[in-house]
Amino acid sequence: MNYRLVIKLLGNVCIALGLAMAFSIPWACRFSPTTEELHIHNAKVSPANPLFFVETGGYSSLLRSMGICFVVGAILRYIGQNAKPTLFRREAIAVVVLSWTLATILGALPYYLYENNASHLGIVREPNENGVVEMSFIDALFESQSGFSTTGATVLSDVESERNIPRCILFWRSCTQFLGGIGIIVLLVAILGQGVGGKEVLRTERIGSPGEGAPLARVQSLAWSLFGIYVGLNAVLVGILMMLNLSLFDAICHAFSTMATGGFSTYNQSIGHFTTDPNYNGAAIEWVLTLFMFLGGTNFVLFFWCLCGQPGRLFRDTEWRTYVGIILTATLAVMIFGIWYGSFHQPEHNTASVSFSFRTSLFHVVSLTTSTGFVANQYDSWNAPAVMILLTIMFCGACAGSTSGGIKLFRVILGAKIVRAHIEQTWHPTVVRNVWYEKNVVNRDLLNNVAIYIALFFAVIVVFTVVIVAVEPDSTWVQKGYLADRQLLDVPCIVTTCLCNVGPGVGVIGAGGNFGSLTSTTKFLLTCIMLLGRLEIFVVLAILSPRFWRTHA
């Protein structure tokens, strides 16, 4: 294990995070402040320009966080200054997992260092000597991991009040999803081009599916291309949203969340804010976000091939065609059940039109399939069949090499082929059938990997469900007006939505709920689960093995 190189690369990640925080600082500045804004922020007014002020609390917390990132980064780079430049498989895995862990801790600092009134978290906590109820570090860690893992789960129940969370920190919250979307590590590889280890970083970051054959031989070029595609799509979406009357701040934040399939919004009602506010064309905004969420759930390597003049690869890709088929089928099913049970209601009407029913069904199907978690309607109050369809597609996820979570469709496809082959062997035990994918025979190692991963995925859900049921008190549900045994339904959903990096679920963490009322122990466990879901289980479990860290193993 090349420890010095790992430490040096972690130092680079720290410095990159500090630089990323700098982009949030301008949002702490305001021109022509109102009296209410000055009072909310206890603002420091510039003597040279009394119409200019700075959100002192948010500005200060970001500066201190940047300083910590730079100091930690400088120390790590100093320790690893004489490292050998070769990055192999084990070092690459260590860099990926430790980078996400370190990013989560450092990314939590702006939340934690901001002395806000955290009563909006729904947490009962004693105020400090200044009468302020502070955000605990576990809460900040949860919010940070939710951003970097593009889960979109939150402990904040009121993001519209600048007294609770200033705009500059709210912007950082969206930035964490932008960084987590394509992966901090992809940018790192694009800059460093670390040879064989760089290929492993891209594989660990889920770039490419078995049938696509991503050109990993040109790691640096591929990484830059993927990052360029990602940034380009974000820029296009920002422009479109601004044309639909969103402010620059709202457009950037929602673009970051959409392309990263994260789901953080700057409004308490999520996308429902735009459908209920007459100042916006809610339908157009929904259609645009649906399209870009769909693009976020597509394997980015397919976009790379399209730019290389080979668009046919997109339509020949089995996983992508399955992705489209599942979305269309699930949308029609949800729409039919919704109309049958009368679940859909337009904001301005008692009943819903067919076009509205299709639009809201498609929006939420794409939102949950891609693990974005945007909400335009209280889907958890719909009929039971529709809700079950939404929860089922949450498991499957979208394409490998995308910014989405879940099991990934290529594993679902191969899992189905494995089951079919074993069923056939029940009456033909002596016949050995090959499993084909993209006109190629899938090797047994990959088939075993898929089968074990799916089994392990559900094992993680079962184990963490049992643990959280044991540690989370009944009062969490009773205080929300539910019966205590409701946790037997909600906790599996809570674990699943975090492991699949979706965010909202049903019950206490439904479309209108949040994770703030859960205990610190539960939130820490869910933070770990989100990391498992983002980096995929094998990679995280690998570094927990003592043999992984031995110099010769």
N, C-alpha and C positions, 0 to 999 in steps of 0.2 A: 504494500500500500504506500503510495507516494503522498504522505501526509502533508508535506510542505506545499505541494502543488494544490491540494484540496484547500488548505488554509488560505493560500494566496488567492484562489478563485473566489472563495467566500468573501475575502476582503474586497474584491472587485464588485461583488453583488451589493455589499454594504454601501460602497461609494455610489453605485448606480442608483440605489434607493434614495440616498440623500439628494442626489441631483434631481430625481423624479419628484421629490417633495417640493422642490423649488418652483415647479409649475403651478402649485396650489397657492403660493403666497400672493400673487397678484389679485386673487379673488378676495383677499382680506381688505383690499382697498376700495373705498367708495367715494363717489362724488355726489354733491348735493344731498347730504344726509338729512333725513327727517328728524324731528325731535325724538320720536319713538326709537329710531335706530340708534341715536346717540345714547339714549337711556339704556337700551338693551345691552349694548356692548361696552358701556362705560367708556365711550370712545375717546381716543386721543386725537384732538383736532389740530391740524397743522396751522401754526400762526401765519404762515405765508399764504395759505389758502383756507379760509374758514369753511369752505364748501367741500373740503376733503377730509376724510377720516379713515382710520385703520381699525379693523376688528382686533383689538389688542390681545385678547385671550387666545384666539385662534392663530394669529400671527406669531405670538410668542411660543406657543406649543410646537408649531411647525419649525421655527428656527432652532429651538432646543433639540428637537428630534433630528433635524439635519446635522447638527453638531455632533450628536451621539453617533449617528451613522458614519460620519467622516472619521471620527476618532477611532471607532471600532474597526472600520475599514483600513485605516492607516496602520493600526497595530497588527492586524492579520496579514496585511501585505508585507510588513517588516519581518514578521516571523517566517513568512514563506518566500522571502526574497531570493534565496539561493536554490529554489526548487528546480528539479529536473523538469523539462518542458513536456515530457511524454505523459499523456492522459490515457489510461486503459479503462477497461470495462468497470472494474470495481471503483476506481476513482470517479468515473463519470456518474455512477449510481450514487455514490456518497455526495458528490457535488449537488446533484439534483435534489435529493431529500433534505440535506442540510441547508441548502439555499432557500428552499421553501419554508423550512422551520425558522431560519434566521430572519427571512423576510416577514414572516408572520409576527415575530417578536418586535422587530424594529418598526414594522408598519402599524403596530398597536400604540406606539408612543404618542402620536398626535392626539388620539382619543384620550389616552390616560393622563397626559400632561395638561390637557385643557380642563380647567376647573369649572365644570358646568354643573348645573342643577340636574341631577340624574333621576329626579322623581318620575320623569316620563318613561323611565325604563320599566316601570311596573315592579321594581324591586324595593322591598322594605329594608332600609338601611339607616342607621343613625347618622345625623349630620355631623360634620367635623366642628372644630372650635369656631370656624367662621360662619357656621350655619349652612354650609353647602353640602349637599348629598353628592358625593363624588362617584364617578364611574370607576368600578373596580378594575384591576388589571385583567382579570378573567373575562369581564365584559369586553374590554378593549381587544383582548386576544381573540375572542370569538368573532368580533366584528371584522378584525383584520384578516383572519383566516377565511372568513366567509367571502371577503373581497378577493383575496389572492386565489382562492379555490374556485372562484366564480359561482359560488353557491347562492348568494343573495339572501340568506337568512340574516335576520337582524334582531338586536335587542332593543332597538329604538322604536318607540311607538309614535313619536312626533318628530319628523324630520323637517317639517315646515317652519317650526319655531326657531329663529336664529338665537334665541336665548339658550336653547338646548344644545344646538350644534351649528356653529357659524358656517357661512358659505365656503370658506377656504378649506375647512375640514371635511365638509360635505363633498367638495370637489376631490379631495384626497381619497375619500371613500370610493368614489367612482374610478379614480386613477388606479386603485388597487385591482379593480376588475380588468381595466385595460391591460395592466402589466401581467395579470394572471391569465388573461385570455389565450394568447399565443405562447406564453411562457417566458419568464425572465431568462430562462436558460437558452432559448432559441436566439435571443439577442446576444447573449454571452458567446455562444458558439459562432454567431455571425462575425463577431469582432475578433475572436481568438482563433477559430478554425483548428480545434485541437485534434485533428487526425482521427484515428480509430475511436478514441474516446468521444470525439464530437459526434460520430455516428451513433454511439450508444446514448448520448444525451438526447438526440432527436428521437431515437426509438423510445426512450423512457418518457419523452414528452408526447408520445402517442402520435407522431407524425408518420402517416402512411399505414395502409392496411395490407394484409397478406397478398391480396390479388393485385395491388396497384404497382408494386415494384418501384417505390420512390427512388430517385437517383441519388442514393446516399454517398456515392463516390465523390460527389462534389458538394461536400457538406456546407462549406462557407457560402457558396453561391445559392444553394437551396434555402439556407436559413435566411439570407438577405431577401430572397424572393418572397418567402412566406411572410416575413415581417412587412415587406413593402405592400403585399396584397392586403394584409390585415390593416395597416395604416390607411391605405387607399380607400378601402371599404368604409372605414370609420369616417374619413373626410367627406366622402360622398354622402353618407347618411347625415352628417352634421349639416351639410348644405341643404339637403331636402327638408329636414326638420325645421330649419330656420325659415324656409319658404312657406312652411305650414304654420308660421306665426309663433314658434317657440323661441325663447330668448337664446342667446349664444350659450349661456350657462346651462340651461335645461337641455339644449340640443346636444352639447358635448357630453354631458353626464349620461343622457339616455342612449347616445350612440355608443359610448364606452360599454354600457351595460348590455346593449343589444348584440353587438358583434362579439363580445366576450361571453355571450349567453349567460350573463350573471344575474341581472334582474333588479339591481339597486335602482331606486327611483328617487327623485327629489321631492316627491309628494306622497302623503300618507296613503292616498287611494291608488297609488301606482299609476298605471295607464288609465284607470277609471277616472282620474282627475280630468283628462282631456275629453272624455266622452260625456262628462256631465257639465263642463264649463262651456257656455255658448260662445266664448271668444275663440274657441278652437274648432277645427273640422275633425272631430273625434274619429269618424269613419276613415278618413284619409290617413290619419296618423296610425290607426290600427293596421291598415293595409300595408303601409310602408314598413312598420316594425315587424309585421308578420313575414314579409319578404326577406328582410335582413336577418331576422332570427333564423329563418330557413337557410340562408347562406352561411350563417355562423355554425350551423349543424352539419355542413357539408365538409368533406375531407379537403383541406386546403391544398393538398398536393394535386387534386383534380383541377383547381384553379390555375395552379402552376403549369399543368399540361395544356390547359386552354390558352394561356399566354404564350406557350411554345408552339401554338398553331395546331394542336391536336385536340379539338373539342370533342371528338368522337369518343375519347376515353371516358368522358363524363357519362355519356348515355350507355356505354358498354359496361360500366362498373356495376357489379351485382349489388353491392352494399348501397350505392346511391339509389338505384332503382327500387330496392326494397324500402329505403327511407321514404321515397316519394309515395310508394304504394301504401305504407302504413299510415302516413299522414292523411292521405285522401280517404282511406277506409275508415279510420278512426273519426275523422271529421264528419263524414256522412252518418256514422252510427250515433255519434254524440248529438248531431243536429236532429236526427229522427227521434231519438229518445227525448230530447229537449222539447220538441214540438208536441210529441205525444203526451208528455206529462205537464206541459205548460210551464217549463222551468225558465224560459227566456222572457225577459221583460225589458223593453227599451226604456231608457230614462224618461222619455217624454210620452210614452204610451203604456197602457195596461197590458197590451199584448205585443208580441214581436212579429215582424215581417219575416218572410223566408230569407230575404237577403241579409237581414240582421242576424238571424239564427245561424246562417252559414258563416258569416263573418266572425261572430263571437266564438263559434265552435272551432273554426280553423285557427283563430288567434290562440286560444287556450291549448289546443292540441299541439300546435307548433311550439308554444311557450314551454310546455311540459316535456315534449319529446326532446327538445334541444336543451333541456334543463335550465332554461332562462328564468322562468318563474315570474314573469310579468303577469299582472292581474288586471283585467278590464271589467270583470264581473265577478260576483261572489260565487265562483264555480262550486265551492264546497257545499252550497245550499241547493244545488241542482239535484235531479233525481239520482237514485243509487246506481243504476246501470251506467249512466254517463260518468259519474265520479269514479266508478271502478275502472272504466276504460282509460280515463286520464291517469289513474294511479298505475295501471298496468304498463302504459307506454312510457311512464316515468322510469321504470326498471330498465327498459330496453335501451333508452338513450338514442343518440343519432350516430353519425359516422365516426370511425376512427380517424385520427388526424384532424379532428375539428376541435372547437373550443367547448364542446358539450361534455356532459358527464354520463353516468349510467354504465351498463354492462358493455355497450357498444354493439351495433347491429351486426358486425362481422362475426362476433362471438355468438350472437343469437342464431345467425344463419348456420354457422358450423355446428353449434349445439344441436340444432334441429336435424342436421344431416347425420350427426353421431347417433342420435336417438333412433332415426329411421334405419340406419345400418344395423344397430343392435336388435331392433325389433325383427328385422329380416333374419338375423342369425338365430332367432328362437325356433324357426322351422327349417333353417339351413345352417346348422351349427358348423359344418365343415367348409362352408363357402366364406371366403374372405373378400369383402367388397371394399374397394377404394373409395375414399371421399374426395369428390372433385369440387374445386372452387376456381372460378375464372379459367376454365378449361385446363386446369392443372391439378395433378394429384396432390392432396395435402399430406404432408409427412406426419407420421405418428406422433412426433414430439409436439408439433403444434396442436394436434387434436387433443393430446393429453393436457397440454397447457390450458386450452380452452375449457375442457371439462372440469379441471381442477379449479380454475379461476371462478367459474360460475358457481361451483359447489362452495368455494371459500367465500364468495360474495354473500350468499345467503346464510352461511355460517356466521359471518361477521354480524349480520342483521340480528340473528337469533341471540348470539352471545351478548351484544350490547343492549338489546331489548331487555333481556333478563336483568342485566346489571342496573340499567336506568330505572326499571320498574322497582327494583329493590331500594335505590337511593333517593328517588324523587318522591316527596310526600304527597299524600292524597289531597292536601290542602291546595295544591296547585290547580287542581280541577274544581274542587268545591268552591273556591273563591271566584271562579269564572262561571259558576252556575251549572256545572256539570256534576253528574254522579261520580263517585270516586272510582268505580270500575270502568269509567270511560278511558282511563289510562291504558287499559289493555288493548284498546283500538288505536289510541293516539301515539303511544310510545313506538310501536313498530313503524308507524308512518314518520315520526320524528327522525328515527334512525335512518330509514330509507331515504328520506328527502335530503339528509345531510350526506349520506354515502353516495347518492346519485348526483349531488351538487345541484339540487333543484331549488331549495329554499322553502316556499310555502307548502303546506300539506292540508290536513283537515283538523278539526277540533281546535285546541288551544293555539295551534300554529297554522290555522287555516288561512284563507285568502285575506281575512281582515285581522289576523292575529300576528304575534311576534314571539320571540324566544326569551323576552326579558323577564318573564315571571318564573322561569326555571331556576333551580338552584345553581350555585357556582360549580358544584361537582358535576352536574349534568352538562352544563355548558362547556366545561373543560373536556369531558368525554366526547361531546359532539364536535369540538374543535379538532380532536384527534381523528374522528371519523371523517370529517371533511378533508383532512389531509390524505387519508387512505383513499378516498374517492377521487381526489384530484390526481394523485401520482400513481394510482392503481396499487392494489394490495401487495403484490409480490415484491415490488420495489421497496416499499416501506418496511415490510417484514424482513427483507434481506439484511438491512443495516442493524436490525435488532439481534442478529446472530453473532455471537462472539467470534466465530471462525472468520466472519467477513472482515474483521479488523486486524487479523493476524498478518504479519509481514509475508509469511509463506503459508498458504492454505490451498 
